[in-house]
Amino acid sequence: MSSAPPGHRLTAATGLHRGDRAYQQDQVSVLAHPRVPGCLLAVIADGMGGKSGGRKAADQVLLTAQQLFERYTPSRDDPGEALKQLVLESHLMIKLTAITAEEEPHSTVAALLVSPGLRCHLIHAGDSRIYHFRGPELVSCTKDHSFVQRLVDEGQISEEEANSHPQSNLLTGCLGTHQDPPLTLHHIEALQHGDTLLVCSDGLWHYFTPRELGAIVHTLPPRDASEMLIGKARHRARGGGDNLSLAIVRVDTLG
């Protein structure tokens, strides 16, 4: 997909499925920088709000990401600030499209920016997640901006109970709402050979433990891992699955 420092390469794949919903409101993209090798942006948006509102919101996130990344210059611009700008500009554009939408459009966002030298910055708002695996082992995962995550943090319910909680779809932060979105930024100082980043919407992660995700993305190339994850999620949804989307970025050694 994109070159990286000498001896390394970045391989990537995306996956998208409508699930059992009437409309597809997820969007996903992996973009290689138009001018700088080894620089890559992966972004996911899970839109909400009516049959057209959610899709318009997700489309707006992807369009904003594309426009910002075309203007982004790694040697000059701060990657963390670029990701914050992506969240804030998408939020503003979604609020503007709400004027003509049937219902109030909202969207989650999860985005990662890999810089030359394998530094990586991450940002998210809502319950779309970014997992970082080293080999099959989980290094870190973003924390959802959601009502049930708050209950988990407060010790009122367990992670397992959160997955089946009746209010698991209530978000405490996302794009397009009246309040400003959270700007939750993380960074990885240096990705290593065998590292995998998985960006995905709740329509996917809901059906897996981190251990399962790590085993699949470590064992299979990104394209095959993407297909297997979608297939397993569809099987486990038993006819009641949400839209789902994912992007996988892996660091491999050349040769």
N, C-alpha and C positions, 0 to 999 in steps of 0.2 A: 504493500500500500504506500509506504513512504520510507525514505532512507533515514538512518539515525547515525550516531557516531561510528567511526570505523570499527568494523567487526560486529556491528549490530544492525538489525533492521526491525521496523515496526510492521506487523501484519494486522489487518483489521477486517471486520465483517459486521454487517448489520442484519437485523431480523425484524419483521413486522407482520402481525397477524390481527385480523379483525375480531378473533375470538368468536363468541356467540352473540355479539351485539349487532344491531342493524347497521351501525355506522362506524367507520374507522376515525377515531379522534386522536390517536397517537401519531407522532411523527418522529423520525430519527434520521440522523445524517452523520457521516464521518467525512471530514474535509481535509485533504492534504493542502498545505499552504501553497498558494500559486507561485511563490518566488523562492521560498526557503526550504530546502530539503531537511527532513528530520523534525518538521513542525507540523502538528496535526491537531485538529479540533473535533471532538465527538460530542454530540448534543442530542438529548431526548426531550420531548415535550408530550405530556399526557393532558389533552384538552378536556374541558368539562363545560357543559352548558348548552343543552339543546342539540338537535342534530347538526346544525351548521355552526353554532356558537363555539363549541369545543374545538372543532376542526379549524375554524378561523383563528382561534387563539394559538393552537399548536403550529399552524402554518406561519403565524407572525413571529413566533420564537425562532423557527428555522430560517426564515428570511432575514431577520435581524442578525442572527449568528453569521450567516453567509456574508452579509454586507460588512459587518465589523471585521471579520477575518480577512476579507480582501484588503482592508485598509491597515490591518495589523502588521507591524514591522518588529520582529523579535529582538533585533539589536537595539531598538529604540524604546519600544513600548513595554510597560509593566504588565505581565500576564494576568496577575491578580486583578489589577484595575480594569483590564480588558473584559474579564469575566463578570465583574460587578456591573460594568457598562452594559454588557449583554443582558443581564437580568433587569436592570432598571429601564433600558430602552424597550425591551420586550413588554415589560409591565405597562409602560406608557402607551405603546402602540395597541395593546390589547384593550386598554381602557378607551382608546379612541374608536376602535372598531365596535365597541359595545353600543355606541350610539345607533348603529344600524343593524345590530344583531337581534335575532328573535328573543334570545335569553342572554342573561349576563354571562359573557364568556370568561373563563378562567383557564389557567394552565399551570402544571408543574414545570420545572426545568431541572435537568441535571446535565452538567457540561464539564468536560475536562480538556485542558490545553497542554499538550506535550511540546516542550521547547527543545531546540537543538541542545544536545548534552544530556537529554533524558530527564530534565526537571519536569515536574508535572504539577499543575494547579487545577483544583476542582472547586466547583460551586454547585449548590442545589437549593431548590425551594419546593416544598411539598413533600410527596412520598415517593418520588422517583429516586432511585438509589445509585450510588457508585461504590462498587466493591473493588478492593485492591488485594490480589492474591500473589503470594510468592511461592512458586510451585503450586501445590494444591492447597496450601495453608492460607487462611484469611489473615491479612495484616490489618486491614481497617475497613469500615463501612460507614457511610454517612448516616446520620440520625434523622429520621423523618420529622418534618414539621406537621405533626398530627396530634389529634386528641388522645389516641391510644398510646402514642409514644410518651406523651406527658404523664399518663397514668402509670406506664412502665417506669419512667424516671422517678416518679413519686413512690414507687414500691406498692402501688395498689393492685396491679395485675402483673402476671408474668409475660415474657415474650410469647410463649405458646398461647396464652389466653388472648393476647393482643390480636393474633392472626384470625381468630374467630369471633372477635368482639363485634356486636351489632352496629357500633358506630365507628368501625375501622376506616370508613371513607371520609370522615370529618377532618379537614385540614386546618391547621392553625396558621399556615403561611403558604401563599402561592402567588401567582401573577394574575393581575387584572382585578383584584379586590380593592376595596376602598382604602385599606391600610397598605403601607409600603411593604414590599416583599422582604423576607429575611435575606441577608447577604452573608450566608454561611460559607466561608472560604477556607479551604485546606490546601496544603501543598506537600508533595513528596520530593525530597531533596534530590534523589537520583533513583530512577527506575533501574532495575537490574535484569540480567538475562534470566528468563523464566518467569518474569512478572507478567501478570495479566490484569487488565482493568475491565470491569464489566459495568456498563451503565444500563439500567433497565427500569421499566415502569412497574407499578405494583401488580399489573396483570401477569407479570412473569415471576417476580421474586416471591409472591404470595405462596407459590407451590413448592418452594425448595428451602432446604436448610443451607446455610453457608457451606457446610461440608460437602454437600452434593454439588453445589455450584462450583466449588474449587476443584473437585475431582474431574468434572466435565471439561471446564475450560483449560485445565492443565493437560489432560490426556489427549484432547482432540484439537486440531487446527481450528482457528476462529470460525471459518465457514461451517465446518461440520459441527462444532460445538453449538453454534447458533441454531442450526436445524434440529439438533437433538433436544436442546432446551425448549424450543417451541413445541416440538412433538410431545415431550413429557408434560409440559404445562397444559396442552390441549387435552391430553388423556386424563390428567388429574382433575381438570375442571368439570368433567362429566356433564358437558352440555351447558354449563353456566359460566363460561369464561368471559372475562373482560377483554378489551383490546390489549394487546401486549406488544412491547417493542424493546429492543436491546441493541447495544453496540459493544463489541469486544475488541480490545486493542492489546496486542501481545508483543513483548520484546523477545526477539530471537537472536541467536548468534549466527552469523554468516558462516557458511562452510559446513 
